Structures are given as structure tokens and as C-alpha cells.
Amino acid sequence: MKMFFLYTGFYGKMRVLKLVFVYYNCFNIFSMAVIQYKKIVRYTGNDNLYFNTDHIVDLLNVVNARRCATFCGQRAECMSFFYNNALEICRLHSADYFQISDGITVPNWKFYVTEDTECPGYLGFFYDEAGEMCVHVATNTYKFSEGQQYCSQRNARVISLETTKKRLAFSNLIQRPDVATLIPKQVILLGIHKTNGVWKWQSGATLSDSNWGIGQPFCPSGTVCECAGLLIEWAGHTWNDDVCGGQRSLVCEYVGN
């Protein structure tokens, strides 16, 4: 006999319904094993929209969102769902990320997404296996402090390339056509800052494995260069030191709670 248990919690500013599937041994009620675990995250960014993207099925007469979550949990391909309380309709989808421009405005739809990895696709993150990174490419440009805030709101940090392996993997990643088209400018902010003359990553680690361009870091007299950027057009995607107030491209790296 399969039973479903749901309980609520909070994930950042988003409400979380945690759905656990438990199978009971019919011959021994005390023998049980948790076979699957999913978080159901309430994400308001897609509310009041209707999508046909990767649609699986519409379910009628579904009395509440928790019941809709149960139906989603029963289907391996279900990654998200929309629930309309007024119509008691549950729409299941096999995608967890939607382009807002593809949606049709319809009131009373609320969006939920399943999360069974540590890379939240519903926030626009994707996982790069080579670099073992979960990243989000912002489509706008930001100053360093703005970029920090933008990433932090998504439980992430400005991309930090502390090792050669990670640096090379990121270099390959930003050359992928599907990623390169998302980057608005040729300079990508790095999660590094110079304090009292010492370059440190956001983790607090002192820079040791660097990739400065020829003659870098170099800051013109009278200019304060306490931030750094990766230049896409430079060979080897090398770095230069930079002012912190410049508008630059931004890539966030997910770090979790």
C-alpha cells in the first residue's frame, strides 16, 4: 500500500510543500522504506499564466493544491504543475522552467515546481557536469554590489573560479552557443574583491590560482579597481581588474541554503 505525506516549510521567501512517498509492506505494517523524496516549491513568478509548454495532462475536480502535488508525485515525468482553485483544475508539466513570454494571462493559476536536485531550474539555473556547477546567466548587466544582491536573492553567489579545473570548465561553458547568446556584454563579473590590497573570493579564501591577462592587474592612476572581470574576447578568457561600479554581465553560482 502506498501512502503520501505532505508537510509545509519555508524555502527562502518561498513556501515549500515537502512530499514524501512511503511504501508499506502489506504483511508487516512496521516494515517501511522511503523510496522517493521531492520538494514542492511554491514559486509566484509564473502565477496567473497559462502555458502549453511540455504539458502532460489536465486533471479535473482536484480539490486543493496538495492533492495536485500528489498527482504530480505519482508521475515520474512531472516536474511542475499549475493549480486553479476557482476551477479545481490541476495542470501537470514535464518542464520546470518557462519563458514568461510564452504564457497566456489567465487569473487564479498558481505555480508549483518539484525539486529533487540541488540545482533549481525553476529559477533559471542549469547544471554543468564538467565543472560540477549549477549556474544562472542573468540577461541584464549589473554593478558588482547589485550582482551580489541579485545572486544572493537566489541562494547563489557571483561566479567564483577558485581552481584551474573550474576555470577551464567555465571557459568551455560560456562558449556553448546556447549560453553565449544569453550573455549581454563581453565582461563577466567575477566573485572576487580586493580589500586592503589583497584579492579574496567571496568565500573568504585568498586568491592563489589566478588567470590575469598580460599586464594585469593594472589600474590607472587615480582609479579604484577593487573588482575583476573575465573578458570573453581575450585569449584564454583571462581577467582584468576593474572598477566596481561598471555595468557587467553576471553569472550566478548556486550554493544552496
C-alpha positions in Angstrom: 0.0 0.0 0.0 1.4 3.4 -1.0 0.7 6.4 1.2 1.6 10.1 0.7 2.6 12.5 3.4 2.8 16.3 2.9 4.1 18.9 5.3 4.9 22.5 4.9 8.1 24.6 5.5 9.8 27.6 4.0 12.5 27.9 1.4 13.9 31.4 1.4 10.8 33.5 0.7 9.0 30.7 -1.0 6.7 28.3 0.7 7.7 24.7 0.4 5.4 21.6 0.4 7.5 18.6 1.1 6.1 15.4 -0.4 7.4 12.0 0.8 6.3 8.7 -0.8 6.2 5.8 1.6 5.5 2.2 0.7 4.2 -0.1 3.5 4.8 -3.8 3.4 1.3 -5.4 3.3 2.5 -8.3 5.5 4.3 -6.2 8.1 2.9 -2.7 8.8 6.1 -1.8 10.6 8.3 -2.5 7.7 8.6 0.6 5.6 11.0 2.4 3.3 11.1 5.9 1.9 11.5 5.3 -1.8 11.3 8.9 -3.2 11.6 12.4 -1.8 10.5 15.6 -3.6 10.2 19.2 -2.5 7.2 21.1 -4.0 8.2 24.7 -4.2 5.6 27.5 -4.5 7.0 30.0 -7.0 4.9 33.1 -7.7 6.9 34.2 -10.8 4.6 32.2 -13.1 1.3 32.8 -11.3 -1.7 33.9 -13.3 -0.2 32.4 -16.5 -1.3 29.5 -18.7 1.4 27.5 -20.6 1.1 24.8 -23.2 4.9 24.1 -22.9 5.6 20.4 -22.1 2.1 19.9 -20.9 1.2 16.4 -19.7 -2.4 16.4 -18.7 -5.3 18.4 -17.1 -6.9 16.9 -14.1 -10.5 18.0 -13.2 -12.2 18.2 -9.8 -8.9 18.4 -7.8 -10.0 19.9 -4.5 -6.7 21.6 -3.5 -3.0 22.1 -4.4 -1.8 19.4 -2.1 -3.9 16.9 -4.0 -2.5 18.2 -7.2 1.0 17.7 -5.7 0.2 14.1 -5.0 -0.8 13.5 -8.7 2.4 15.2 -9.8 4.4 12.9 -7.5 2.8 9.8 -9.0 4.2 10.6 -12.4 8.0 10.4 -12.9 7.9 12.9 -15.8 6.1 15.6 -13.8 8.4 18.5 -12.9 5.9 21.2 -12.2 2.2 21.9 -12.0 -0.3 24.8 -12.1 -3.4 24.7 -9.9 -6.5 26.8 -10.3 -8.5 26.8 -7.1 -11.6 28.5 -8.6 -11.9 25.9 -11.4 -10.4 23.0 -9.3 -8.1 22.1 -12.3 -4.6 20.7 -11.9 -2.2 21.0 -15.0 0.9 18.8 -14.9 4.0 19.7 -16.9 7.3 17.9 -17.7 9.3 21.2 -17.5 10.3 23.3 -14.6 11.3 26.5 -16.3 9.0 28.6 -18.6 9.6 31.7 -20.7 7.2 34.3 -19.4 6.6 35.5 -23.0 5.2 32.1 -23.8 2.5 32.4 -21.2 -1.1 33.5 -21.7 -2.5 35.7 -18.9 -5.3 33.8 -17.1 -6.3 34.6 -13.5 -6.2 32.2 -10.5 -3.4 29.9 -11.7 -0.7 29.3 -9.1 2.6 27.6 -10.0 4.5 24.9 -8.1 7.7 23.1 -9.1 9.2 19.9 -7.9 12.8 19.9 -6.8 14.7 16.6 -6.4 18.2 18.0 -7.2 20.3 20.8 -5.8 20.0 22.9 -8.9 16.7 24.9 -9.0 15.7 25.0 -12.7 12.6 27.0 -11.8 14.9 30.0 -11.1 16.7 29.6 -14.4 19.7 27.6 -13.1 21.1 24.7 -15.1 23.8 22.2 -14.1 27.1 21.9 -15.9 28.5 18.5 -15.3 32.1 19.2 -16.5 32.5 22.0 -13.9 30.1 20.5 -11.4 28.4 23.9 -11.3 24.8 25.0 -11.0 24.7 28.3 -12.8 22.3 31.1 -13.8 23.1 33.5 -16.6 21.5 36.9 -16.0 20.2 38.6 -19.2 20.8 42.1 -17.8 24.0 43.8 -16.7 24.9 44.7 -13.1 27.4 46.6 -10.9 29.3 44.3 -8.5 27.2 45.1 -5.5 23.9 44.7 -7.5 25.2 41.4 -8.9 25.9 40.2 -5.4 22.4 41.1 -4.3 20.8 39.5 -7.4 22.6 36.2 -6.8 22.1 36.2 -3.1 18.3 36.5 -3.5 18.6 33.2 -5.4 20.7 31.5 -2.8 23.7 32.0 -5.1 26.9 34.0 -5.4 28.7 35.7 -8.2 30.7 33.1 -10.2 33.9 32.2 -8.3 36.7 30.4 -10.3 38.9 29.3 -7.5 40.6 26.3 -9.3 42.1 25.6 -12.7 39.6 22.8 -13.3 36.6 25.1 -12.6 38.1 27.9 -14.6 38.6 25.7 -17.7 35.1 24.2 -17.4 33.5 27.7 -17.1 35.5 28.8 -20.2 34.1 25.9 -22.2 30.6 26.6 -20.8 30.4 30.3 -21.9 31.4 29.2 -25.4 28.4 27.0 -25.8 26.0 28.6 -28.3 23.0 28.3 -26.1 24.9 30.0 -23.2 26.9 32.6 -25.2 23.7 34.1 -26.7 22.5 34.9 -23.1 25.5 36.9 -22.1 24.8 40.6 -22.8 28.4 42.1 -22.6 31.9 40.9 -23.1 33.0 41.3 -19.5 31.6 38.9 -16.8 31.8 39.8 -13.2 34.0 37.6 -11.0 33.2 36.9 -7.4 36.4 38.4 -6.1 37.2 41.6 -4.4 40.3 43.4 -3.3 40.4 44.5 0.3 43.4 46.2 1.9 45.4 45.3 -1.2 44.5 41.5 -1.0 42.3 39.8 -3.6 39.8 37.4 -1.9 37.0 35.3 -3.2 33.5 35.6 -1.7 34.2 32.5 0.4 37.0 34.5 2.2 39.7 32.4 0.5 42.7 34.4 -0.7 43.3 34.3 -4.5 46.1 31.8 -5.3 45.2 30.3 -8.6 44.7 33.3 -10.9 44.2 33.9 -14.6 45.2 37.5 -15.0 45.7 38.8 -18.6 49.0 40.2 -19.7 50.0 43.2 -17.7 47.1 42.7 -15.3 46.1 43.6 -12.7 46.7 47.2 -13.7 44.7 50.1 -12.5 45.2 53.6 -14.0 46.4 56.3 -11.5 43.5 57.9 -9.7 41.1 55.0 -10.4 40.0 52.5 -7.7 39.9 48.9 -9.1 38.8 46.6 -6.4 36.7 44.2 -8.6 37.6 42.0 -11.5 36.1 40.7 -14.7 36.6 37.8 -17.2 37.0 39.1 -20.7 35.3 36.8 -23.3 37.2 38.3 -26.2 40.6 37.8 -24.6 42.5 34.6 -25.4 42.1 32.1 -22.6 39.3 34.2 -21.1 41.8 36.0 -18.9 40.9 38.5 -16.3 41.5 42.2 -15.6 41.0 44.3 -12.5 38.0 46.6 -12.8 36.0 49.4 -11.2 33.2 48.0 -9.1 30.6 50.5 -10.5 30.7 49.3 -14.1 27.8 47.5 -15.7 28.9 44.0 -16.4 27.5 40.6 -17.4 26.5 38.4 -14.5 26.6 34.6 -13.9 25.4 33.3 -10.5 26.6 30.1 -9.0 24.1 28.3 -6.8 25.3 27.5 -3.3 22.0 26.4 -1.6 20.7 27.4 1.8 
